[in-house]
Amino acid sequence: MNASPSQPHPAEWTETRGLVSAVERDLPAGRHQFHKEQMMARIREELRTAPAAPAVPVRRNPFLRRAVLLPALACALAGAVVGGLALSGSGDSGAGLATGPALTTRIGAVDARGAEPLLDHISLAAADTSEPGVRDDQFLYIASKVASTYPKTVDDKTTVVSEKLHSRQVWQSPDGRDGWLIEPGNTGKDGITLAGPNPLSSAYDRLVTLPTDPAALLRKIYQESDAVRDPEVPRDQAAFVAIGDLLTESYPPPKLTAALYKAAAEIPGVVAVDDAVDAVGRHGVAIARLDEQSGQRTEWIFDRKTYAFLGERNVQVEPSDTFKKGTVTFTVAITRRAVVDEMKEVPGEVG
């Protein structure tokens, strides 16, 4: 995420493509292009297999879904996924290049019939949540802990390595035109701007305009994800991914959040998982879907009692040429969401 990356022209993002941005543009302006450029740089480095300095680590940000945008690379670069860290990697704060052993986890059991009743409970809990209003001059603050796993080649030898679990803080203006990111290891200690000329369609101001009728919302999700997905990616998987994007580093109003869960219940292949662990070690139940191309299962993790959204992870449930069964290729735990009055203000921090 550099300060002035190349960006699409505003004409490319019409009102009828609102959720396209949920896949490609849910990040503040330029984030998608920044990650894409980093990913391509790492691909070139991996292909060269040269013993040069390693590329900047690329993890899958919740709003950049390789499974939708770059499916041909899904197996080779599945190190952009979300998972849980009561695993076998380091849990220290601080990022940097991935140097630790691959994160692994126990794979939870699937209940194909349990998704709908579980999502009913989750939806009711979400609808009952009270969220503060957001003024135009305020910022949405989202703090998380993240880590990723990916293949790294040095001197013709490829090993699967993981980042340390590290902090990520994002500030977003309601219109999506301004923001800031601090992610040690991937940004300097002071962070980088997310400001850009184009508003985010997943910004708060856009989210409040989306339909809260689950059927209408799901139709829109399919329409918009179809517009950007690679033809090789099944549309049901793309739709599930698009909903997950809106649940993570975003601030959907309670009624919309409830509708998203109801919509997810209608996607074929969605299942319940009896146990999943988020990035900070919190156990919960999960709603998940298997990407049959990569053999990875995306899991949305919820508190067992309150059904609050905890985070997301991707787990390799079928062995691939790159990852062993049980590898967690990406993990994120949401630790705080709040409305603040100023950019870089941390809730509860005394100035």
C-alpha positions in Angstrom: 0.0 0.0 0.0 2.0 2.9 -1.2 0.8 6.4 -1.0 0.2 6.9 -4.7 -0.2 3.6 -6.5 -1.9 3.3 -9.9 -5.7 3.1 -9.5 -8.7 2.4 -11.8 -10.4 5.3 -13.3 -13.7 6.3 -11.5 -15.7 5.4 -14.6 -14.7 1.7 -14.0 -16.7 1.6 -10.8 -20.3 2.3 -11.4 -23.2 1.9 -9.0 -24.1 -1.4 -10.5 -20.8 -2.8 -9.5 -21.0 -2.1 -5.8 -19.9 -5.5 -4.6 -17.2 -5.8 -7.2 -15.3 -3.6 -5.0 -16.0 -5.9 -2.1 -13.7 -8.3 -3.9 -11.2 -6.0 -5.6 -11.6 -2.6 -3.9 -12.7 -3.2 -0.3 -9.4 -1.8 0.8 -8.8 1.9 0.8 -7.8 3.2 -2.6 -4.8 1.5 -4.0 -4.6 -1.4 -1.6 -5.7 -4.0 -4.2 -3.1 -2.8 -6.7 -0.4 -2.6 -4.0 -1.0 -6.2 -3.0 -1.3 -7.4 -6.6 2.1 -5.7 -7.4 3.7 -7.3 -4.3 2.3 -10.7 -5.2 3.5 -10.5 -8.8 6.9 -9.4 -7.5 7.1 -12.5 -5.3 5.9 -14.7 -8.1 8.7 -13.4 -10.3 11.2 -14.0 -7.5 9.9 -17.5 -6.9 10.2 -18.3 -10.6 13.7 -17.0 -10.8 14.7 -19.0 -7.6 17.6 -16.6 -7.3 19.4 -16.3 -3.9 18.6 -12.7 -3.8 17.0 -10.8 -0.9 13.5 -12.1 -0.4 10.6 -10.1 -1.6 8.3 -8.2 0.7 6.0 -10.7 2.3 2.6 -10.9 0.8 -0.3 -12.2 2.9 -3.8 -12.3 1.7 -5.5 -9.3 3.0 -9.2 -10.1 3.7 -10.1 -7.8 0.8 -7.8 -9.3 -1.8 -8.9 -12.7 -2.6 -6.5 -14.6 -4.8 -9.1 -17.4 -5.2 -11.3 -14.9 -7.1 -8.8 -12.7 -8.8 -5.8 -15.0 -9.5 -7.0 -18.6 -9.4 -4.1 -20.0 -11.4 -1.8 -19.0 -8.5 -4.0 -20.3 -5.7 -2.0 -23.4 -5.0 1.5 -21.9 -5.6 0.7 -18.8 -3.5 -1.8 -20.0 -1.0 0.1 -18.1 1.6 -2.6 -15.4 1.6 -5.2 -17.0 3.8 -6.8 -16.6 7.2 -6.4 -19.2 10.1 -5.9 -19.8 13.8 -2.7 -19.6 15.8 -3.1 -22.0 18.7 -1.0 -23.9 16.2 2.6 -24.6 15.7 4.1 -21.2 14.9 5.3 -18.3 17.0 2.7 -16.1 18.6 5.0 -13.1 19.2 4.0 -9.6 18.1 6.0 -8.0 15.3 6.1 -9.1 11.7 8.9 -9.1 9.2 9.6 -11.7 6.6 8.3 -15.2 7.3 11.0 -17.2 8.9 9.1 -19.6 11.2 7.8 -23.1 10.7 4.5 -23.5 8.8 1.4 -22.9 11.0 -0.6 -26.0 11.4 -3.9 -26.9 13.2 -6.3 -29.7 13.9 -9.0 -29.8 11.2 -12.5 -29.5 12.6 -15.3 -31.9 11.8 -17.9 -30.8 9.2 -21.6 -30.8 9.7 -23.2 -30.3 6.3 -26.7 -29.8 7.8 -25.6 -27.6 10.6 -24.8 -24.5 8.6 -28.3 -23.1 8.3 -29.4 -23.4 12.0 -26.0 -22.0 13.1 -26.3 -19.1 10.7 -29.8 -18.4 12.0 -28.4 -18.0 15.5 -25.5 -15.9 14.3 -27.8 -13.7 12.2 -30.1 -13.1 15.2 -27.2 -12.2 17.4 -25.8 -9.8 14.8 -29.2 -8.1 14.4 -29.4 -7.6 18.1 -26.1 -5.7 18.2 -26.1 -2.0 18.9 -23.5 -0.1 16.9 -22.8 3.7 17.3 -23.7 6.0 14.5 -20.8 7.3 12.4 -20.4 11.0 11.5 -18.8 12.1 8.3 -15.8 13.6 10.2 -15.1 10.4 12.2 -13.1 7.3 11.4 -13.7 3.6 11.7 -11.0 1.8 13.6 -10.3 -1.9 13.2 -7.5 -3.7 15.0 -6.5 -7.3 14.3 -3.8 -9.9 14.7 -2.6 -11.6 11.5 -0.1 -14.2 10.2 0.4 -16.0 6.9 2.2 -19.0 5.5 3.7 -19.3 2.0 6.4 -21.1 0.0 9.8 -19.4 0.0 12.6 -20.4 -2.4 16.3 -19.7 -1.7 19.1 -21.3 -3.7 16.8 -23.6 -5.5 15.3 -24.9 -2.3 11.7 -24.2 -1.4 10.3 -24.4 2.1 7.0 -23.4 3.5 7.4 -20.7 6.1 5.2 -18.5 8.3 5.2 -14.9 9.5 5.1 -14.2 13.2 1.7 -13.2 14.4 1.6 -9.4 14.3 -0.7 -6.5 14.8 -2.6 -4.6 12.1 -4.5 -1.3 12.7 -6.6 0.4 10.1 -8.5 3.7 10.1 -11.1 4.4 7.4 -13.2 7.4 6.7 -16.9 6.6 6.2 -16.7 7.6 2.5 -13.6 5.5 2.0 -11.5 8.5 0.7 -9.1 8.7 3.6 -7.4 6.2 5.9 -4.3 4.9 7.5 -2.6 1.5 8.0 -0.1 0.5 10.6 1.2 -3.1 10.2 4.8 -3.6 11.6 6.8 -5.5 9.0 4.7 -4.6 6.1 4.7 -0.8 6.8 7.1 1.4 8.7 6.3 2.0 12.4 4.4 5.1 11.5 2.3 3.4 8.9 1.2 4.5 5.5 -1.7 6.5 4.0 -4.7 4.8 2.5 -6.0 8.1 1.0 -7.1 8.1 -2.6 -9.4 9.9 -5.0 -12.0 7.2 -5.3 -14.4 6.2 -2.5 -14.6 2.6 -1.5 -17.8 0.7 -2.3 -17.3 -1.3 0.9 -16.8 1.9 2.9 -19.5 2.6 5.6 -21.4 5.1 3.4 -21.7 2.5 0.7 -22.6 -0.4 3.0 -25.6 1.4 4.4 -27.1 1.5 0.9 -26.9 -2.2 0.3 -30.2 -4.3 0.5 -30.9 -6.0 3.8 -33.3 -8.5 2.3 -31.1 -11.7 2.2 -32.4 -12.8 -1.2 -31.9 -9.4 -2.8 -28.5 -9.1 -1.2 -27.4 -12.6 -2.4 -28.5 -11.8 -6.0 -26.3 -8.6 -5.8 -23.4 -10.5 -4.4 -23.6 -13.1 -7.2 -23.9 -10.3 -9.8 -21.0 -8.4 -8.6 -18.7 -11.3 -7.9 -19.5 -12.7 -11.3 -18.2 -9.5 -12.8 -14.7 -9.9 -11.5 -14.1 -13.6 -10.8 -11.9 -15.7 -13.1 -14.1 -18.1 -15.1 -12.2 -21.0 -13.5 -13.4 -20.0 -10.1 -16.9 -21.5 -9.2 -19.4 -18.7 -8.7 -20.6 -20.1 -5.4 -17.0 -20.0 -4.0 -16.6 -16.4 -5.3 -19.9 -15.4 -3.6 -18.8 -16.9 -0.3 -15.5 -15.1 -0.5 -17.2 -11.8 -1.2 -19.4 -12.1 1.9 -16.3 -13.0 4.0 -14.6 -9.8 2.7 -17.4 -7.7 4.1 -17.3 -9.4 7.5 -13.6 -8.8 8.3 -11.9 -5.5 7.8 -15.1 -3.5 7.4 -17.9 -2.0 9.5 -21.3 -3.3 8.1 -24.4 -2.1 10.0 -26.1 -4.7 12.2 -29.0 -5.3 9.8 -26.7 -5.7 6.9 -24.5 -8.1 8.8 -27.5 -10.2 9.7 -28.6 -10.3 6.1 -25.1 -11.4 5.0 -25.3 -14.4 7.3 -28.8 -15.2 6.0 -27.5 -14.9 2.4 -24.5 -17.2 3.1 -26.9 -19.9 4.3 -28.3 -20.1 0.8 -24.9 -20.7 -0.9 -24.4 -24.4 -1.9 -21.5 -26.1 -0.1 -21.6 -24.0 3.0 -21.1 -26.1 6.2 -20.7 -25.8 9.9 -17.4 -26.8 11.6 -17.4 -28.0 15.2 -14.1 -26.3 16.2 -11.8 -23.6 14.8 -9.2 -21.4 16.3 -8.6 -17.7 15.5 -5.2 -16.0 15.3 -5.1 -15.3 19.0 -6.1 -18.7 20.1 -9.8 -18.3 20.7 -11.7 -21.4 20.0 -15.1 -21.2 18.4 -17.5 -22.7 15.9 -17.2 -21.9 12.2 -19.1 -21.4 9.0 -17.0 -22.7 6.1 -16.7 -23.6 2.5 -14.2 -25.8 0.7 -12.4 -24.5 -2.4 -12.1 -27.7 -4.3 -9.5 -26.3 -6.6 -7.0 -25.5 -3.9 -8.2 -27.9 -1.3 -8.4 -25.1 1.2 -11.3 -24.4 3.5 -12.2 -20.8 4.4 -13.6 -20.7 7.9 -15.5 -17.8 9.6 -15.0 -18.2 13.3 -17.6 -17.3 15.9 -17.8 -17.3 19.7 -19.7 -20.5 20.8 -21.9 -18.6 23.3 -22.4 -15.1 21.9 -22.0 -15.9 18.2 -19.8 -12.8 17.9 -17.5 -12.8 14.8 -13.9 -13.6 16.0 -12.0 -13.9 12.8 -11.3 -16.0 9.7 -8.8 -18.5 8.6 -7.9 -20.8 5.7 -6.9 -24.4 6.3 -5.5 -26.9 3.8 -7.9 -29.8 4.4 -6.7 -31.7 1.4 -2.9 -32.1 0.8 -1.5 -30.2 -2.2 1.9 -30.1 -3.9 2.7 -27.0 -1.8 0.9 -27.4 1.6 0.5 -30.4 3.9 -2.9 -31.2 5.3 -3.6 -29.0 8.3 -1.5 -26.1 7.2 -3.0 -22.7 8.0 -2.2 -20.4 5.1 -3.6 -17.2 6.6 -5.2 -16.3 9.9 -6.8 -13.1 11.2 -8.4 -12.3 14.6 -10.4 -9.1 14.9 -9.5 -7.6 18.3 -11.3 -4.3 18.2 -13.8 -2.3 16.1 -14.6 1.3 17.1 -15.6 4.7 15.9 -13.0 7.4 16.7 -12.8 11.1 16.1 -9.3 11.4 14.6 -7.0 9.5 12.3 -4.6 7.3 14.2 -6.6 7.6 17.4 -6.6 4.4 19.4 -9.7 3.8 21.5 -9.0 4.0 25.2 -5.5 5.3 24.7 -4.7 8.4 26.8 -3.0 11.1 24.7 
